[in-house]
């Protein structure tokens, strides 16, 4: 058979569409709901260990695989990392002992298909967390309850992570108070952390009704899938972590809006020289559909679709998909691009206005702009107004600077044209620090 890559882009027959009414198919299918979450928290809080343990308990991975990882880990003197490596299968990352990318993992409960967008805590890896949080319905914040662990986390990344995920639109957070085995399941310690965190969370604009606390041991698997059997933990009778996840309502899906898919990965497969994966942010699609890729403005056709890795005829907002595209040259599709409805394109622009929460002092300055997986250089060109944090009303025009923890309207000029539209959430960083985050106006 002729290799796919030998066919000229326009030679192949157009994929056939069955002309389905996707939204009514979706209604009829009454499938499981989809929910994605991000795992954040200070480095060493136990994020990877907890997720590895959860996947083991859910039988997504088997004990044999973990034993094999443990052996490897012990060989290089890092036995405790075996569970963490469940999420993190690449050798170069294991040898560093830290997770360095958003590793997607999936598991199912009775009603929901969950996607874990793992977010590591290392300072330099915040760009990955931004990408994860921009797709997440909720977050698990992992706190180290060990002596000194909570306190160093607060001084470290916990606060920045909370502000970032909130700025990226995550409103529900489950706080896993971890390593309680190290403090003999002290209820007092749990309450102390809970009280302090409640202040932080409300300062970061999380509402009480959207916050839960669960005392856990990620290493031993207490209160993740199974309730702790340790008598010292008997004071806790609330939901387990998995119950909290199941009780969380995903964000409303923009099913009837024009199609938007942020491309998180591009590869070449047997099925197609251009295979993209990403989450459908808005709208729906079916095989045979024509789509447009921005910013290249090139048309392509959906040859076939995978939803959660299974072949499908159609897909809707909120689902993670793999699309095999035809009639497009691979050079026109990149990570961070947006695949959209040809009749309703996301516009391209190199300037935008942002309603931004300042994390640091802002003034006309060079910045790195992050939107999902997209990263592009730019500059704060103007600061038209300071805004009231609550009402959004202008309180001062043309301020010289913006102080941390205040809100302002700022104008950012980019080095390149990118797909931009109102409602997108972006983060601005400078010198490796997050300086602002907000919503495109
Ligand atoms: P991450 O950087 O947040 O992903 O943290 P890791 O999952 O790599 O864990 C950091 C360290 O904490 C490792 O040595 C783990 O074995 C240890 N650890 C994680 N969870 C627990 C726990 O529940 N109890 C105890 N005692 N140690 C834990």
Boltz pocket constraint, residues with backbone or C-beta under 6 A from the ligand:
constraints:
  - pocket:
      binder: B
      contacts: [[A, 41], [A, 42], [A, 43], [A, 44], [A, 45], [A, 46], [A, 47], [A, 48], [A, 49], [A, 50], [A, 80], [A, 81], [A, 84], [A, 97], [A, 99], [A, 121], [A, 178], [A, 179], [A, 180], [A, 181], [A, 182], [A, 216], [A, 217], [A, 218], [A, 219], [A, 220]]
      max_distance: 6.0
